[in-house]
Amino acid sequence: MSLVVKLEDDLGERAEWVMLHGVLPSKDHADFLLLKGIDPFGKTVFNHLQMETFLREWDRAKDHAHDESS
């Protein structure tokens, strides 16, 4: 299953879309509190208060993903 990711600021301005596969950790990974809560079949939004934690988790998990958009 692929995951489409985009970054928006509070004005709704967006960066480019990226399609990734294999980035989400399984529900058993307790050290990925935010990433394991992503709904693969819906829309998940993280706010500015969660962003620092999200980016730390994303950095750890992104090495296991590969980009399918190219």
Predicted model as a PDB file, atoms N, CA, C, CB and O in Angstrom, pLDDT in the B-factor column:
MODEL        1                                                                  
ATOM      1  N   MET A   1       0.843  -1.174   0.000  1.00 57.00           N  
ATOM      2  CA  MET A   1       0.000   0.000   0.000  1.00 57.00           C  
ATOM      3  C   MET A   1       0.883   1.230   0.000  1.00 57.00           C  
ATOM      4  CB  MET A   1      -0.956   0.002   1.208  1.00 57.00           C  
ATOM      5  O   MET A   1       1.883   1.288   0.714  1.00 57.00           O  
ATOM      6  N   SER A   2       0.508   2.215  -0.807  1.00 65.00           N  
ATOM      7  CA  SER A   2       1.245   3.468  -0.886  1.00 65.00           C  
ATOM      8  C   SER A   2       0.617   4.512   0.016  1.00 65.00           C  
ATOM      9  CB  SER A   2       1.298   3.974  -2.325  1.00 65.00           C  
ATOM     10  O   SER A   2      -0.552   4.416   0.393  1.00 65.00           O  
ATOM     11  N   LEU A   3       1.403   5.493   0.348  1.00 70.00           N  
ATOM     12  CA  LEU A   3       0.975   6.596   1.194  1.00 70.00           C  
ATOM     13  C   LEU A   3       1.289   7.883   0.454  1.00 70.00           C  
ATOM     14  CB  LEU A   3       1.673   6.556   2.598  1.00 70.00           C  
ATOM     15  O   LEU A   3       2.429   8.091   0.039  1.00 70.00           O  
ATOM     16  N   VAL A   4       0.305   8.746   0.283  1.00 72.00           N  
ATOM     17  CA  VAL A   4       0.524  10.036  -0.365  1.00 72.00           C  
ATOM     18  C   VAL A   4       0.736  11.061   0.743  1.00 72.00           C  
ATOM     19  CB  VAL A   4      -0.687  10.437  -1.303  1.00 72.00           C  
ATOM     20  O   VAL A   4      -0.071  11.161   1.667  1.00 72.00           O  
ATOM     21  N   VAL A   5       1.819  11.816   0.649  1.00 73.00           N  
ATOM     22  CA  VAL A   5       2.199  12.757   1.696  1.00 73.00           C  
ATOM     23  C   VAL A   5       2.319  14.150   1.094  1.00 73.00           C  
ATOM     24  CB  VAL A   5       3.532  12.333   2.374  1.00 73.00           C  
ATOM     25  O   VAL A   5       2.902  14.327   0.024  1.00 73.00           O  
ATOM     26  N   LYS A   6       1.765  15.128   1.786  1.00 75.00           N  
ATOM     27  CA  LYS A   6       1.969  16.521   1.394  1.00 75.00           C  
ATOM     28  C   LYS A   6       2.111  17.356   2.655  1.00 75.00           C  
ATOM     29  CB  LYS A   6       0.794  17.044   0.506  1.00 75.00           C  
ATOM     30  O   LYS A   6       1.569  17.020   3.708  1.00 75.00           O  
ATOM     31  N   LEU A   7       2.839  18.434   2.529  1.00 75.00           N  
ATOM     32  CA  LEU A   7       3.054  19.349   3.641  1.00 75.00           C  
ATOM     33  C   LEU A   7       2.345  20.650   3.318  1.00 75.00           C  
ATOM     34  CB  LEU A   7       4.575  19.584   3.908  1.00 75.00           C  
ATOM     35  O   LEU A   7       2.554  21.235   2.255  1.00 75.00           O  
ATOM     36  N   GLU A   8       1.504  21.101   4.243  1.00 77.00           N  
ATOM     37  CA  GLU A   8       0.792  22.373   4.079  1.00 77.00           C  
ATOM     38  C   GLU A   8       1.105  23.261   5.262  1.00 77.00           C  
ATOM     39  CB  GLU A   8      -0.744  22.154   3.946  1.00 77.00           C  
ATOM     40  O   GLU A   8       1.227  22.798   6.396  1.00 77.00           O  
ATOM     41  N   ASP A   9       1.233  24.548   4.977  1.00 76.00           N  
ATOM     42  CA  ASP A   9       1.367  25.480   6.092  1.00 76.00           C  
ATOM     43  C   ASP A   9      -0.026  25.922   6.536  1.00 76.00           C  
ATOM     44  CB  ASP A   9       2.242  26.709   5.695  1.00 76.00           C  
ATOM     45  O   ASP A   9      -1.027  25.454   5.993  1.00 76.00           O  
ATOM     46  N   ASP A  10      -0.094  26.812   7.511  1.00 77.00           N  
ATOM     47  CA  ASP A  10      -1.397  27.214   8.041  1.00 77.00           C  
ATOM     48  C   ASP A  10      -2.214  28.036   7.058  1.00 77.00           C  
ATOM     49  CB  ASP A  10      -1.213  27.995   9.306  1.00 77.00           C  
ATOM     50  O   ASP A  10      -3.397  28.277   7.295  1.00 77.00           O  
ATOM     51  N   LEU A  11      -1.608  28.471   5.962  1.00 80.00           N  
ATOM     52  CA  LEU A  11      -2.334  29.180   4.914  1.00 80.00           C  
ATOM     53  C   LEU A  11      -2.810  28.237   3.814  1.00 80.00           C  
ATOM     54  CB  LEU A  11      -1.458  30.266   4.318  1.00 80.00           C  
ATOM     55  O   LEU A  11      -3.438  28.666   2.846  1.00 80.00           O  
ATOM     56  N   GLY A  12      -2.508  26.965   3.969  1.00 76.00           N  
ATOM     57  CA  GLY A  12      -2.926  25.981   2.986  1.00 76.00           C  
ATOM     58  C   GLY A  12      -1.984  25.853   1.805  1.00 76.00           C  
ATOM     59  O   GLY A  12      -2.282  25.129   0.855  1.00 76.00           O  
ATOM     60  N   GLU A  13      -0.839  26.550   1.846  1.00 73.00           N  
ATOM     61  CA  GLU A  13       0.131  26.434   0.767  1.00 73.00           C  
ATOM     62  C   GLU A  13       0.841  25.097   0.889  1.00 73.00           C  
ATOM     63  CB  GLU A  13       1.147  27.606   0.797  1.00 73.00           C  
ATOM     64  O   GLU A  13       1.182  24.653   1.985  1.00 73.00           O  
ATOM     65  N   ARG A  14       1.058  24.464  -0.259  1.00 76.00           N  
ATOM     66  CA  ARG A  14       1.517  23.081  -0.245  1.00 76.00           C  
ATOM     67  C   ARG A  14       2.887  22.922  -0.883  1.00 76.00           C  
ATOM     68  CB  ARG A  14       0.523  22.200  -0.954  1.00 76.00           C  
ATOM     69  O   ARG A  14       3.288  23.683  -1.763  1.00 76.00           O  
ATOM     70  N   ALA A  15       3.574  21.922  -0.412  1.00 74.00           N  
ATOM     71  CA  ALA A  15       4.786  21.462  -1.075  1.00 74.00           C  
ATOM     72  C   ALA A  15       4.351  20.399  -2.082  1.00 74.00           C  
ATOM     73  CB  ALA A  15       5.851  20.896  -0.039  1.00 74.00           C  
ATOM     74  O   ALA A  15       3.158  20.132  -2.219  1.00 74.00           O  
ATOM     75  N   GLU A  16       5.298  19.795  -2.782  1.00 72.00           N  
ATOM     76  CA  GLU A  16       4.950  18.770  -3.753  1.00 72.00           C  
ATOM     77  C   GLU A  16       4.459  17.506  -3.061  1.00 72.00           C  
ATOM     78  CB  GLU A  16       6.147  18.453  -4.641  1.00 72.00           C  
ATOM     79  O   GLU A  16       4.842  17.214  -1.928  1.00 72.00           O  
ATOM     80  N   TRP A  17       3.598  16.754  -3.765  1.00 72.00           N  
ATOM     81  CA  TRP A  17       3.103  15.483  -3.268  1.00 72.00           C  
ATOM     82  C   TRP A  17       4.181  14.431  -3.443  1.00 72.00           C  
ATOM     83  CB  TRP A  17       1.804  15.069  -3.995  1.00 72.00           C  
ATOM     84  O   TRP A  17       4.955  14.476  -4.399  1.00 72.00           O  
ATOM     85  N   VAL A  18       4.230  13.494  -2.527  1.00 67.00           N  
ATOM     86  CA  VAL A  18       5.158  12.374  -2.616  1.00 67.00           C  
ATOM     87  C   VAL A  18       4.369  11.105  -2.330  1.00 67.00           C  
ATOM     88  CB  VAL A  18       6.364  12.537  -1.620  1.00 67.00           C  
ATOM     89  O   VAL A  18       3.553  11.070  -1.408  1.00 67.00           O  
ATOM     90  N   MET A  19       4.611  10.066  -3.119  1.00 67.00           N  
ATOM     91  CA  MET A  19       3.985   8.764  -2.871  1.00 67.00           C  
ATOM     92  C   MET A  19       5.052   7.831  -2.319  1.00 67.00           C  
ATOM     93  CB  MET A  19       3.337   8.173  -4.178  1.00 67.00           C  
ATOM     94  O   MET A  19       6.090   7.621  -2.946  1.00 67.00           O  
ATOM     95  N   LEU A  20       4.792   7.276  -1.149  1.00 66.00           N  
ATOM     96  CA  LEU A  20       5.749   6.385  -0.497  1.00 66.00           C  
ATOM     97  C   LEU A  20       5.120   5.031  -0.232  1.00 66.00           C  
ATOM     98  CB  LEU A  20       6.255   6.998   0.811  1.00 66.00           C  
ATOM     99  O   LEU A  20       3.904   4.915  -0.080  1.00 66.00           O  
ATOM    100  N   HIS A  21       5.946   4.026  -0.179  1.00 66.00           N  
ATOM    101  CA  HIS A  21       5.487   2.690   0.153  1.00 66.00           C  
ATOM    102  C   HIS A  21       6.359   2.160   1.286  1.00 66.00           C  
ATOM    103  CB  HIS A  21       5.536   1.745  -1.092  1.00 66.00           C  
ATOM    104  O   HIS A  21       7.583   2.286   1.248  1.00 66.00           O  
ATOM    105  N   GLY A  22       5.732   1.577   2.277  1.00 69.00           N  
ATOM    106  CA  GLY A  22       6.466   0.925   3.359  1.00 69.00           C  
ATOM    107  C   GLY A  22       6.975   1.845   4.446  1.00 69.00           C  
ATOM    108  O   GLY A  22       7.855   1.447   5.209  1.00 69.00           O  
ATOM    109  N   VAL A  23       6.460   3.057   4.549  1.00 71.00           N  
ATOM    110  CA  VAL A  23       6.968   3.983   5.555  1.00 71.00           C  
ATOM    111  C   VAL A  23       6.265   3.835   6.904  1.00 71.00           C  
ATOM    112  CB  VAL A  23       6.821   5.401   5.062  1.00 71.00           C  
ATOM    113  O   VAL A  23       6.860   4.130   7.941  1.00 71.00           O  
ATOM    114  N   LEU A  24       5.024   3.389   6.907  1.00 70.00           N  
ATOM    115  CA  LEU A  24       4.285   3.298   8.164  1.00 70.00           C  
ATOM    116  C   LEU A  24       4.755   2.126   9.006  1.00 70.00           C  
ATOM    117  CB  LEU A  24       2.799   3.172   7.893  1.00 70.00           C  
ATOM    118  O   LEU A  24       4.810   0.995   8.525  1.00 70.00           O  
ATOM    119  N   PRO A  25       5.093   2.392  10.260  1.00 68.00           N  
ATOM    120  CA  PRO A  25       5.448   1.289  11.156  1.00 68.00           C  
ATOM    121  C   PRO A  25       4.195   0.500  11.524  1.00 68.00           C  
ATOM    122  CB  PRO A  25       6.153   1.820  12.434  1.00 68.00           C  
ATOM    123  O   PRO A  25       3.077   1.009  11.445  1.00 68.00           O  
ATOM    124  N   SER A  26       4.397  -0.722  11.918  1.00 67.00           N  
ATOM    125  CA  SER A  26       3.250  -1.528  12.344  1.00 67.00           C  
ATOM    126  C   SER A  26       2.715  -0.986  13.660  1.00 67.00           C  
ATOM    127  CB  SER A  26       3.641  -3.025  12.488  1.00 67.00           C  
ATOM    128  O   SER A  26       3.389  -0.223  14.352  1.00 67.00           O  
ATOM    129  N   LYS A  27       1.503  -1.386  13.996  1.00 66.00           N  
ATOM    130  CA  LYS A  27       0.860  -0.919  15.235  1.00 66.00           C  
ATOM    131  C   LYS A  27       1.623  -1.372  16.485  1.00 66.00           C  
ATOM    132  CB  LYS A  27      -0.584  -1.427  15.301  1.00 66.00           C  
ATOM    133  O   LYS A  27       1.386  -0.858  17.579  1.00 66.00           O  
ATOM    134  N   ASP A  28       2.538  -2.335  16.321  1.00 67.00           N  
ATOM    135  CA  ASP A  28       3.293  -2.848  17.461  1.00 67.00           C  
ATOM    136  C   ASP A  28       4.461  -1.957  17.871  1.00 67.00           C  
ATOM    137  CB  ASP A  28       3.805  -4.216  17.144  1.00 67.00           C  
ATOM    138  O   ASP A  28       5.029  -2.160  18.944  1.00 67.00           O  
ATOM    139  N   HIS A  29       4.833  -0.983  17.056  1.00 68.00           N  
ATOM    140  CA  HIS A  29       5.971  -0.118  17.355  1.00 68.00           C  
ATOM    141  C   HIS A  29       5.541   1.017  18.281  1.00 68.00           C  
ATOM    142  CB  HIS A  29       6.580   0.449  16.054  1.00 68.00           C  
ATOM    143  O   HIS A  29       5.009   2.031  17.829  1.00 68.00           O  
ATOM    144  N   ALA A  30       5.772   0.839  19.565  1.00 73.00           N  
ATOM    145  CA  ALA A  30       5.364   1.840  20.556  1.00 73.00           C  
ATOM    146  C   ALA A  30       6.191   3.121  20.459  1.00 73.00           C  
ATOM    147  CB  ALA A  30       5.482   1.261  21.959  1.00 73.00           C  
ATOM    148  O   ALA A  30       5.768   4.160  20.965  1.00 73.00           O  
ATOM    149  N   ASP A  31       7.365   3.068  19.817  1.00 79.00           N  
ATOM    150  CA  ASP A  31       8.219   4.252  19.733  1.00 79.00           C  
ATOM    151  C   ASP A  31       7.837   5.180  18.576  1.00 79.00           C  
ATOM    152  CB  ASP A  31       9.665   3.828  19.586  1.00 79.00           C  
ATOM    153  O   ASP A  31       8.500   6.195  18.366  1.00 79.00           O  
ATOM    154  N   PHE A  32       6.782   4.854  17.822  1.00 83.00           N  
ATOM    155  CA  PHE A  32       6.268   5.713  16.765  1.00 83.00           C  
ATOM    156  C   PHE A  32       4.840   6.130  17.130  1.00 83.00           C  
ATOM    157  CB  PHE A  32       6.308   4.988  15.378  1.00 83.00           C  
ATOM    158  O   PHE A  32       3.878   5.651  16.531  1.00 83.00           O  
ATOM    159  N   LEU A  33       4.711   7.010  18.098  1.00 83.00           N  
ATOM    160  CA  LEU A  33       3.392   7.381  18.611  1.00 83.00           C  
ATOM    161  C   LEU A  33       2.499   8.048  17.576  1.00 83.00           C  
ATOM    162  CB  LEU A  33       3.549   8.293  19.782  1.00 83.00           C  
ATOM    163  O   LEU A  33       1.304   7.755  17.517  1.00 83.00           O  
ATOM    164  N   LEU A  34       3.049   8.931  16.766  1.00 85.00           N  
ATOM    165  CA  LEU A  34       2.233   9.628  15.769  1.00 85.00           C  
ATOM    166  C   LEU A  34       2.098   8.835  14.473  1.00 85.00           C  
ATOM    167  CB  LEU A  34       2.829  10.991  15.471  1.00 85.00           C  
ATOM    168  O   LEU A  34       1.001   8.726  13.926  1.00 85.00           O  
ATOM    169  N   LEU A  35       3.201   8.283  13.981  1.00 83.00           N  
ATOM    170  CA  LEU A  35       3.134   7.567  12.703  1.00 83.00           C  
ATOM    171  C   LEU A  35       2.222   6.348  12.758  1.00 83.00           C  
ATOM    172  CB  LEU A  35       4.521   7.137  12.280  1.00 83.00           C  
ATOM    173  O   LEU A  35       1.552   6.036  11.773  1.00 83.00           O  
ATOM    174  N   LYS A  36       2.186   5.664  13.879  1.00 81.00           N  
ATOM    175  CA  LYS A  36       1.319   4.480  13.939  1.00 81.00           C  
ATOM    176  C   LYS A  36      -0.157   4.855  13.985  1.00 81.00           C  
ATOM    177  CB  LYS A  36       1.670   3.634  15.155  1.00 81.00           C  
ATOM    178  O   LYS A  36      -1.018   3.988  13.833  1.00 81.00           O  
ATOM    179  N   GLY A  37      -0.463   6.144  14.194  1.00 82.00           N  
ATOM    180  CA  GLY A  37      -1.845   6.606  14.202  1.00 82.00           C  
ATOM    181  C   GLY A  37      -2.347   7.079  12.846  1.00 82.00           C  
ATOM    182  O   GLY A  37      -3.500   7.494  12.728  1.00 82.00           O  
ATOM    183  N   ILE A  38      -1.499   7.023  11.815  1.00 82.00           N  
ATOM    184  CA  ILE A  38      -1.924   7.446  10.482  1.00 82.00           C  
ATOM    185  C   ILE A  38      -2.935   6.458   9.936  1.00 82.00           C  
ATOM    186  CB  ILE A  38      -0.718   7.571   9.527  1.00 82.00           C  
ATOM    187  O   ILE A  38      -2.724   5.245   9.978  1.00 82.00           O  
ATOM    188  N   ASP A  39      -4.035   6.988   9.422  1.00 81.00           N  
ATOM    189  CA  ASP A  39      -5.080   6.161   8.809  1.00 81.00           C  
ATOM    190  C   ASP A  39      -4.706   5.915   7.353  1.00 81.00           C  
ATOM    191  CB  ASP A  39      -6.490   6.845   8.918  1.00 81.00           C  
ATOM    192  O   ASP A  39      -4.767   6.850   6.554  1.00 81.00           O  
ATOM    193  N   PRO A  40      -4.325   4.705   6.974  1.00 76.00           N  
ATOM    194  CA  PRO A  40      -3.895   4.446   5.597  1.00 76.00           C  
ATOM    195  C   PRO A  40      -5.037   4.529   4.586  1.00 76.00           C  
ATOM    196  CB  PRO A  40      -3.254   3.085   5.513  1.00 76.00           C  
ATOM    197  O   PRO A  40      -4.791   4.563   3.381  1.00 76.00           O  
ATOM    198  N   PHE A  41      -6.270   4.561   5.059  1.00 81.00           N  
ATOM    199  CA  PHE A  41      -7.428   4.606   4.161  1.00 81.00           C  
ATOM    200  C   PHE A  41      -8.162   5.938   4.219  1.00 81.00           C  
ATOM    201  CB  PHE A  41      -8.386   3.488   4.499  1.00 81.00           C  
ATOM    202  O   PHE A  41      -9.209   6.100   3.591  1.00 81.00           O  
ATOM    203  N   GLY A  42      -7.623   6.887   4.964  1.00 81.00           N  
ATOM    204  CA  GLY A  42      -8.298   8.173   5.130  1.00 81.00           C  
ATOM    205  C   GLY A  42      -7.298   9.305   5.170  1.00 81.00           C  
ATOM    206  O   GLY A  42      -6.200   9.193   4.624  1.00 81.00           O  
ATOM    207  N   LYS A  43      -7.669  10.381   5.805  1.00 82.00           N  
ATOM    208  CA  LYS A  43      -6.836  11.581   5.894  1.00 82.00           C  
ATOM    209  C   LYS A  43      -6.406  11.768   7.339  1.00 82.00           C  
ATOM    210  CB  LYS A  43      -7.597  12.842   5.374  1.00 82.00           C  
ATOM    211  O   LYS A  43      -7.228  11.726   8.254  1.00 82.00           O  
ATOM    212  N   THR A  44      -5.119  11.972   7.534  1.00 83.00           N  
ATOM    213  CA  THR A  44      -4.581  12.228   8.863  1.00 83.00           C  
ATOM    214  C   THR A  44      -3.876  13.576   8.835  1.00 83.00           C  
ATOM    215  CB  THR A  44      -3.609  11.088   9.316  1.00 83.00           C  
ATOM    216  O   THR A  44      -3.065  13.832   7.944  1.00 83.00           O  
ATOM    217  N   VAL A  45      -4.173  14.430   9.791  1.00 83.00           N  
ATOM    218  CA  VAL A  45      -3.598  15.772   9.848  1.00 83.00           C  
ATOM    219  C   VAL A  45      -2.855  15.918  11.162  1.00 83.00           C  
ATOM    220  CB  VAL A  45      -4.695  16.871   9.700  1.00 83.00           C  
ATOM    221  O   VAL A  45      -3.358  15.549  12.223  1.00 83.00           O  
ATOM    222  N   PHE A  46      -1.638  16.470  11.074  1.00 84.00           N  
ATOM    223  CA  PHE A  46      -0.865  16.782  12.274  1.00 84.00           C  
ATOM    224  C   PHE A  46      -0.766  18.294  12.388  1.00 84.00           C  
ATOM    225  CB  PHE A  46       0.559  16.124  12.231  1.00 84.00           C  
ATOM    226  O   PHE A  46      -0.523  18.982  11.396  1.00 84.00           O  
ATOM    227  N   ASN A  47      -0.953  18.810  13.591  1.00 83.00           N  
ATOM    228  CA  ASN A  47      -0.896  20.263  13.782  1.00 83.00           C  
ATOM    229  C   ASN A  47       0.519  20.707  14.165  1.00 83.00           C  
ATOM    230  CB  ASN A  47      -1.904  20.702  14.867  1.00 83.00           C  
ATOM    231  O   ASN A  47       1.424  19.886  14.318  1.00 83.00           O  
ATOM    232  N   HIS A  48       0.687  22.011  14.314  1.00 82.00           N  
ATOM    233  CA  HIS A  48       2.017  22.552  14.594  1.00 82.00           C  
ATOM    234  C   HIS A  48       2.583  22.097  15.944  1.00 82.00           C  
ATOM    235  CB  HIS A  48       1.968  24.058  14.554  1.00 82.00           C  
ATOM    236  O   HIS A  48       3.802  22.054  16.111  1.00 82.00           O  
ATOM    237  N   LEU A  49       1.747  21.769  16.881  1.00 88.00           N  
ATOM    238  CA  LEU A  49       2.223  21.291  18.182  1.00 88.00           C  
ATOM    239  C   LEU A  49       2.778  19.875  18.089  1.00 88.00           C  
ATOM    240  CB  LEU A  49       1.093  21.340  19.208  1.00 88.00           C  
ATOM    241  O   LEU A  49       3.624  19.490  18.897  1.00 88.00           O  
ATOM    242  N   GLN A  50       2.320  19.108  17.129  1.00 89.00           N  
ATOM    243  CA  GLN A  50       2.777  17.737  16.938  1.00 89.00           C  
ATOM    244  C   GLN A  50       3.942  17.636  15.956  1.00 89.00           C  
ATOM    245  CB  GLN A  50       1.634  16.882  16.456  1.00 89.00           C  
ATOM    246  O   GLN A  50       4.573  16.583  15.859  1.00 89.00           O  
ATOM    247  N   MET A  51       4.234  18.701  15.237  1.00 86.00           N  
ATOM    248  CA  MET A  51       5.161  18.611  14.115  1.00 86.00           C  
ATOM    249  C   MET A  51       6.576  18.216  14.505  1.00 86.00           C  
ATOM    250  CB  MET A  51       5.202  19.909  13.405  1.00 86.00           C  
ATOM    251  O   MET A  51       7.197  17.431  13.788  1.00 86.00           O  
ATOM    252  N   GLU A  52       7.104  18.712  15.585  1.00 89.00           N  
ATOM    253  CA  GLU A  52       8.467  18.362  15.977  1.00 89.00           C  
ATOM    254  C   GLU A  52       8.588  16.855  16.233  1.00 89.00           C  
ATOM    255  CB  GLU A  52       8.884  19.155  17.235  1.00 89.00           C  
ATOM    256  O   GLU A  52       9.540  16.221  15.779  1.00 89.00           O  
ATOM    257  N   THR A  53       7.631  16.289  16.955  1.00 91.00           N  
ATOM    258  CA  THR A  53       7.621  14.846  17.209  1.00 91.00           C  
ATOM    259  C   THR A  53       7.417  14.067  15.926  1.00 91.00           C  
ATOM    260  CB  THR A  53       6.532  14.484  18.215  1.00 91.00           C  
ATOM    261  O   THR A  53       8.091  13.064  15.691  1.00 91.00           O  
ATOM    262  N   PHE A  54       6.481  14.527  15.084  1.00 86.00           N  
ATOM    263  CA  PHE A  54       6.239  13.862  13.802  1.00 86.00           C  
ATOM    264  C   PHE A  54       7.508  13.819  12.960  1.00 86.00           C  
ATOM    265  CB  PHE A  54       5.122  14.575  13.031  1.00 86.00           C  
ATOM    266  O   PHE A  54       7.852  12.771  12.412  1.00 86.00           O  
ATOM    267  N   LEU A  55       8.206  14.945  12.851  1.00 86.00           N  
ATOM    268  CA  LEU A  55       9.403  14.993  12.015  1.00 86.00           C  
ATOM    269  C   LEU A  55      10.516  14.100  12.543  1.00 86.00           C  
ATOM    270  CB  LEU A  55       9.901  16.414  11.908  1.00 86.00           C  
ATOM    271  O   LEU A  55      11.249  13.504  11.754  1.00 86.00           O  
ATOM    272  N   ARG A  56      10.656  13.997  13.855  1.00 89.00           N  
ATOM    273  CA  ARG A  56      11.644  13.062  14.420  1.00 89.00           C  
ATOM    274  C   ARG A  56      11.296  11.622  14.060  1.00 89.00           C  
ATOM    275  CB  ARG A  56      11.722  13.216  15.954  1.00 89.00           C  
ATOM    276  O   ARG A  56      12.170  10.857  13.653  1.00 89.00           O  
ATOM    277  N   GLU A  57      10.015  11.244  14.208  1.00 87.00           N  
ATOM    278  CA  GLU A  57       9.579   9.897  13.847  1.00 87.00           C  
ATOM    279  C   GLU A  57       9.745   9.656  12.348  1.00 87.00           C  
ATOM    280  CB  GLU A  57       8.115   9.679  14.259  1.00 87.00           C  
ATOM    281  O   GLU A  57      10.196   8.591  11.926  1.00 87.00           O  
ATOM    282  N   TRP A  58       9.376  10.658  11.552  1.00 82.00           N  
ATOM    283  CA  TRP A  58       9.470  10.537  10.091  1.00 82.00           C  
ATOM    284  C   TRP A  58      10.913  10.297   9.668  1.00 82.00           C  
ATOM    285  CB  TRP A  58       8.917  11.803   9.402  1.00 82.00           C  
ATOM    286  O   TRP A  58      11.181   9.474   8.793  1.00 82.00           O  
ATOM    287  N   ASP A  59      11.849  11.025  10.296  1.00 84.00           N  
ATOM    288  CA  ASP A  59      13.265  10.838   9.979  1.00 84.00           C  
ATOM    289  C   ASP A  59      13.706   9.397  10.231  1.00 84.00           C  
ATOM    290  CB  ASP A  59      14.125  11.800  10.802  1.00 84.00           C  
ATOM    291  O   ASP A  59      14.454   8.826   9.438  1.00 84.00           O  
ATOM    292  N   ARG A  60      13.252   8.827  11.310  1.00 83.00           N  
ATOM    293  CA  ARG A  60      13.625   7.437  11.627  1.00 83.00           C  
ATOM    294  C   ARG A  60      12.971   6.447  10.669  1.00 83.00           C  
ATOM    295  CB  ARG A  60      13.230   7.096  13.070  1.00 83.00           C  
ATOM    296  O   ARG A  60      13.591   5.451  10.296  1.00 83.00           O  
ATOM    297  N   ALA A  61      11.724   6.709  10.265  1.00 79.00           N  
ATOM    298  CA  ALA A  61      10.972   5.748   9.458  1.00 79.00           C  
ATOM    299  C   ALA A  61      11.239   5.877   7.963  1.00 79.00           C  
ATOM    300  CB  ALA A  61       9.501   5.913   9.715  1.00 79.00           C  
ATOM    301  O   ALA A  61      11.131   4.887   7.241  1.00 79.00           O  
ATOM    302  N   LYS A  62      11.584   7.065   7.480  1.00 72.00           N  
ATOM    303  CA  LYS A  62      11.682   7.283   6.031  1.00 72.00           C  
ATOM    304  C   LYS A  62      12.767   6.458   5.363  1.00 72.00           C  
ATOM    305  CB  LYS A  62      11.932   8.730   5.754  1.00 72.00           C  
ATOM    306  O   LYS A  62      12.687   6.208   4.160  1.00 72.00           O  
ATOM    307  N   ASP A  63      13.770   6.032   6.100  1.00 68.00           N  
ATOM    308  CA  ASP A  63      14.830   5.221   5.516  1.00 68.00           C  
ATOM    309  C   ASP A  63      14.322   3.864   5.049  1.00 68.00           C  
ATOM    310  CB  ASP A  63      15.949   5.034   6.514  1.00 68.00           C  
ATOM    311  O   ASP A  63      14.963   3.212   4.225  1.00 68.00           O  
ATOM    312  N   HIS A  64      13.169   3.432   5.573  1.00 65.00           N  
ATOM    313  CA  HIS A  64      12.592   2.138   5.202  1.00 65.00           C  
ATOM    314  C   HIS A  64      11.626   2.251   4.033  1.00 65.00           C  
ATOM    315  CB  HIS A  64      11.880   1.527   6.390  1.00 65.00           C  
ATOM    316  O   HIS A  64      11.138   1.239   3.529  1.00 65.00           O  
ATOM    317  N   ALA A  65      11.349   3.468   3.600  1.00 64.00           N  
ATOM    318  CA  ALA A  65      10.364   3.698   2.523  1.00 64.00           C  
ATOM    319  C   ALA A  65      11.090   3.905   1.199  1.00 64.00           C  
ATOM    320  CB  ALA A  65       9.460   4.933   2.844  1.00 64.00           C  
ATOM    321  O   ALA A  65      12.292   4.172   1.159  1.00 64.00           O  
ATOM    322  N   HIS A  66      10.331   3.775   0.123  1.00 57.00           N  
ATOM    323  CA  HIS A  66      10.869   4.136  -1.181  1.00 57.00           C  
ATOM    324  C   HIS A  66       9.828   4.937  -1.952  1.00 57.00           C  
ATOM    325  CB  HIS A  66      11.289   2.874  -1.974  1.00 57.00           C  
ATOM    326  O   HIS A  66       8.623   4.718  -1.827  1.00 57.00           O  
ATOM    327  N   ASP A  67      10.330   5.871  -2.751  1.00 55.00           N  
ATOM    328  CA  ASP A  67       9.488   6.802  -3.492  1.00 55.00           C  
ATOM    329  C   ASP A  67       8.956   6.125  -4.749  1.00 55.00           C  
ATOM    330  CB  ASP A  67      10.274   8.085  -3.854  1.00 55.00           C  
ATOM    331  O   ASP A  67       9.736   5.597  -5.542  1.00 55.00           O  
ATOM    332  N   GLU A  68       7.631   6.132  -4.942  1.00 54.00           N  
ATOM    333  CA  GLU A  68       7.022   5.505  -6.106  1.00 54.00           C  
ATOM    334  C   GLU A  68       6.576   6.528  -7.137  1.00 54.00           C  
ATOM    335  CB  GLU A  68       5.845   4.660  -5.684  1.00 54.00           C  
ATOM    336  O   GLU A  68       5.966   6.154  -8.139  1.00 54.00           O  
ATOM    337  N   SER A  69       6.864   7.811  -6.923  1.00 53.00           N  
ATOM    338  CA  SER A  69       6.391   8.842  -7.832  1.00 53.00           C  
ATOM    339  C   SER A  69       7.293   9.022  -9.049  1.00 53.00           C  
ATOM    340  CB  SER A  69       6.271  10.144  -7.098  1.00 53.00           C  
ATOM    341  O   SER A  69       6.898   9.685 -10.008  1.00 53.00           O  
ATOM    342  N   SER A  70       8.471   8.457  -9.032  1.00 51.00           N  
ATOM    343  CA  SER A  70       9.370   8.627 -10.179  1.00 51.00           C  
ATOM    344  C   SER A  70       9.414   7.391 -11.042  1.00 51.00           C  
ATOM    345  CB  SER A  70      10.769   8.970  -9.711  1.00 51.00           C  
ATOM    346  O   SER A  70      10.123   7.365 -12.049  1.00 51.00           O  
TER     347      SER A  70                                                      
ENDMDL                                                                          
END                                                                             
